[in-house]
Amino acid sequence: MIGIDWGTTSFRAFRIGRDGAIRDRRSATKGILNVPDGRFSDTLREEVGPWLAAGEDRVLLSGMIGSRQGWREAPYLACPAGAAEIAGSLVDIAFDWAKVKLVPGLSGLDSSGVAEVMRGEETQVLGIPALLRDGGIACLPGTHSKWVRVAGGRISGFTTHMTGEAFAALRGHTILGRTMRDGPPGDAPFDAGLSRSAEPGGLLHHLFGVRALALADRLKEQEAPAYLSGILIGHEVRAALAQAEGSVVQVIGAPDLTALYARAIAACGGYAERHDGEAAANGLALIAEHAQWT
């Protein structure tokens, strides 16, 4: 089968054998926002045409391709949900060259009853065998970081933190960016930001300190982005681990980002195990096993 993680900016496809092993893979900068005029069918055929020609006739899509801005909106499935429940809620897509199904996103409520939603992260979480076997916590850092709880082989709930988007907005569109420039900062500024996130004053006060330290010549301009990142990630991780200090966290994503989160989790009293983005392929294969393709 073919499993595809189709997000806002990127397209990642995996050719998966019957044994669940990844036989081939390809990626492109053809996220849903980069597909002109909604030509999702044409884009899919262009990207995986050789695999279809070789006999693959089942395609499972996850991510923002199932959003309102994607190929077709797949309704959210309420937590708790595992591979079987997700497979039972797949949405069929008309496609002339194969059977295509969409994975629904998941919905839930935080501890205060406020709505939570996600698309795509659920397949990555289901691709970590330790979580399905033992339960626990997963962190998927990014523009909108997700912290996901798993129990009994199912995703029981999750929270979202706009850390990546906040960093981009603060650096690019506020006064903080006036005293920042690119350069190799080393680990010390990030660690200093992590430490600052544990001190009194709150996030908004800590943020202005990024500028004040630079004006006082106590923070170099090339160190300021890492310091800001440490503050934001530190506040995120401390909030997420507030009721789970000492937990093992399965961190899933790009190596550079998971390395930063592993440092933050360790600094906040947790333990991190890192996984790359191929967890999505494993999760897609598991969902496909439970799906009805006829």
N, C-alpha and C positions, 0 to 999 in steps of 0.2 A: 504494500500500500504506500501511498504518498501522504506524508504529514507536512502541513505547512503552518508556520507561525508567521502570520501576516499582520504586521502592526501599522502604526501611523506613518513611520518613515522607512521601515525595512521589510523585506520579504525573505524568509528563510525556508527552504524546502529540504525535506529528507526523504530519501527512498529507503523504506524499511522492509526488511525481509520477514518471513513468517516467524522466524525465531526472535524477532524484535531487534535484531542488529541493524545498525545504520549501514546500508550498502553504498550510498552515494549522497551527496549533499550539494546544494548550491545556494547562493544568496545574491541579492540585488537591492539597490536603493529604490525599490518600487513599492514602498508603503502606500497605504490607501490614498494619502494626500498627493502622491506622485503619479497616480494613474489618471491620465486625462480622460475627461468625459465619461467616467465610470466604466471604462473598458476592462472590467475585471476578468471577464471570460477570455478575452483576447490575451491579456497579460498572463493569465494562468497557462494558457496553451503555449505561449511563447517561451515561458520559463521551464516548463516540465514536459514539453512536447516529445523529446526523445524518450523519456520514461514511459509516456503513454504509448508511443509507437512500439516500445519493447514489451507491452502487454499489461502494464499497470492499469487497473480499471477502477480503483477506489482511491478517493482523495478526501482527506479530513482537514478542514481549515479551522484555525483558532486565532483569536486576537481581535483587533479592531476591524478586521474584514467583516465581522458580524455585528458591527455597530450601526447606528443610524446613518453614518457617513460612508459605510462600506457597501458591500455587494447586496446584502439583505440583512435586515435587523433580526437577530436571534434574541428572543425574550430572555431576560435574566432568570436563572434558576435559583430558588432560595436555598440557603444553607440550612442544615448540613447536607452536603452532597459529595459523593464519591464518583468513581469511574462509571459504575453501573447507572446511577441516577443521571449523570451527564449524558451517557450514551443513549439513555431513553428519551432525552429531550433534544437530540440533534435535529437540525433544520435542513431539509433537502434543498439543493440548488440545482436548477436546470443547467445542464452542460452536455454537449453533444458527444464528448469523447470519453467520458467516465462518469461514475456515480460520485457525486460531490455532496458532502454534508458539512454543516457548520456547527461548531461547538458553541453552546450558549455561554454567556458570562454568568457570574454568580452575584447574588445580592445577599445582604445581611444587615444587621443592626449593630451599632457599637454599644458600649455599656450604658450609654445614656439614651439609647433608643433612636439615634440618628442613623439615617440610611447610609449604607456602604455598597459600592459596586466595583466589579473588576472584570476585565476581559483579557484572556491570554495567560495571566499568571496561574490560573487554576491548572492548566496543562503542565506547567513546569513543576508545580508542587507535587502533582500526582506522579511525576517522573523521578521522585526521590524515594527509593524503596524503604529507607530507614523510617521515613515519616509514615508511610502506610503501615509498616510493621509495628512501630513503637509509639506513634503519635509524636507530638512536639510542636515546635515553632519554626516557621520558615520566614526569611526576610528576602524580599526581592527589591533591591535598591534601584532607583532610577528617578525619572521625572516626577512620578507619583509613586513613592515607595510603598510596598505592601508588606504588612506583617500578618502572617496567616497561621491560624491554629488548626491542627489536625488531630483528630481523635477517632479511634475505631476505623481507620482506613478512609475517613471522610473529612472534608474541610468543614470545620464547625463554625468558623467565623474569621474575621479579618478586620484590620484597620488600615487606613491610607494616610500617608504623610506627604505633603507637597514639597518635599525637601529640594529635589533637583530643580523644579520650576522656580521655587523661591530663590535659590542660589543664582540662577540665570537672570531673574528679574532684578534682584538686588545689585548684582554686579553690572548689569547692562543699563539699568534705568533708574538708579538712585545715586545719591551723592557718594555712596561708598565706592562706586566704581572710579571716582576721580583720583583716588590714591591707590589704584591697583594697576599692575602690569604683569604680563606673562614672564615666566622665568622659572628656573629650577629652585623650588623653595626648600627642598629637604623635608624631613619628617617633623622637625621641631615645631614649625608654626601650626601644623594640623593638630599635633598633640597639645599644644598650648590652647587651641580653640576647644578641644575636647575638655580640657581641665576647666576652662572658663565656663563651659556649659553647666558645670556642677555647682557653680558659685551663686550667691544670692543676687537678686536683681531682675531676673527674668529675661526672656529672649529679646524683647524690644530694647531693653537697656544694653544687653550684651552686643547687639548689632551696632549701636552707635559707637561703642568702644572700638570697633574696627577702624573707624575713621579717626577717632581721638588718639589712638595709639600711633597711627601713621603721622599725624600732625605733630605729635610729641617726639617724633624720631625714635620711637620704641618698636616700630614694626616696619620693615622694609616693604616697598611697594610690590616687589615680586613675591613676598611672603604673605601679603594680605589675602589673596584668594584662598590659599590653603587654610589660613586662620579662620576665615569666614566659613569655609566648608566644615572645619572642625566644630565650630559653634553649632551650625545647623544640624549636622549629623549627630553631634553629641546630644542635643535636645531631643531629636527624634528617638535615638536609641534609649535614652534614659526614660522617656515616656513609655516606649513600647515594652521595656523590661521592668517597669515599676512594680508589677505584680508577679514577676517571674525571674527575680535575681538568681544567678547561678545556673540558668538554663543553657542547654545546648541549642544553638540557633543554626539552622541550615540556610546558608546564604547563597543565593542563586543569581548568577548574572555574569557580566563582563569581568575579567580578572582584575583590572585596575580598580574598578569600583568595589568589588567584593573584598579586595585587600584593605581598602579604607574602612569598610564596615566591620571587618574582622578586628582591626585595631580598636575601633570604637566599642565594639561589643566586649572585648577583653578589658578595656578601660572601665567599662560600666559593670563589671562583675559577671559577665557571661562567657560562654565558650562558643566559638564559631567553627563550623565546618563548611568549606567553600565548594561550590559546584558551578560548572560552566553552563552556557545556554543550551547545551544538548539535552538538558533535562526536559525541554519541551518535546523533543522527539520521543523520549521514553514515555512521557505522559500521553502523547497522541497515540502511540502504539497501544497503550493500555486501554484507552477509551475505544479505539477501533476494535479491540478484541470483544468488547461488550456490545458493540453496535449491531443492528439488524441491517444488512446490506441488500437483502432481496426485496 
